[in-house]
């Protein structure tokens, strides 16, 4: 049952994303950022934030696992 639910959810998400593509108007801000080269700064900043969050979460998981082993 869980697999069927996940399959249906993924199917709807994919259809939802493709349904918006043809009717979406061009995004002027993205075109402006691309033309001036600033889009790479935005992508770089977002990447650094996500990598930082991932490292932080992994370090918390590591510490928590260590505390759980000590508690047992």
C-alpha positions in Angstrom: 0.0 0.0 0.0 2.9 2.4 0.9 4.6 1.7 -2.5 1.3 2.5 -4.4 0.9 5.7 -2.5 4.5 6.8 -3.2 4.1 5.9 -6.9 0.8 7.9 -7.2 2.4 10.9 -5.4 5.4 10.9 -7.7 3.2 10.6 -10.7 1.1 13.6 -9.7 4.2 15.6 -8.9 5.7 14.9 -12.3 2.5 15.7 -14.1 2.1 18.9 -12.1 5.5 20.1 -13.0 5.1 19.4 -16.7 1.6 20.9 -16.7 3.0 24.3 -15.8 5.8 24.5 -18.3 4.0 25.3 -21.6 1.7 27.9 -20.1 4.2 29.6 -17.9 5.2 33.1 -19.0 8.9 33.9 -19.3 10.4 35.0 -16.1 12.0 38.4 -16.6 14.1 38.3 -13.4 15.7 35.0 -14.4 16.5 36.4 -17.9 18.0 39.5 -16.4 20.1 37.5 -14.0 21.3 35.1 -16.8 22.2 38.0 -19.1 24.3 39.8 -16.5 25.9 36.6 -15.2 24.5 37.0 -11.7 22.6 33.8 -11.8 25.8 32.0 -11.0 26.1 34.0 -7.8 22.6 33.0 -6.8 23.2 29.3 -7.6 26.5 29.4 -5.8 25.0 31.0 -2.7 22.1 28.5 -2.6 24.5 25.6 -3.1 26.7 26.9 -0.2 23.7 27.2 2.1 22.5 23.7 1.3 25.9 22.1 1.7 26.3 23.9 5.0 22.9 22.6 6.2 23.8 19.1 5.1 27.1 19.2 6.9 25.4 20.5 10.0 22.7 17.8 10.0 25.3 15.1 9.5 27.3 16.4 12.4 24.3 16.5 14.6 23.4 12.9 13.6 26.9 11.8 14.4 26.8 13.4 17.9 23.4 12.0 18.6 24.5 8.5 17.6 27.5 8.8 19.9 25.2 9.9 22.8 22.8 7.1 22.1 25.7 4.5 22.2 27.0 6.0 25.5 23.5 5.9 27.0 23.0 2.2 26.4 
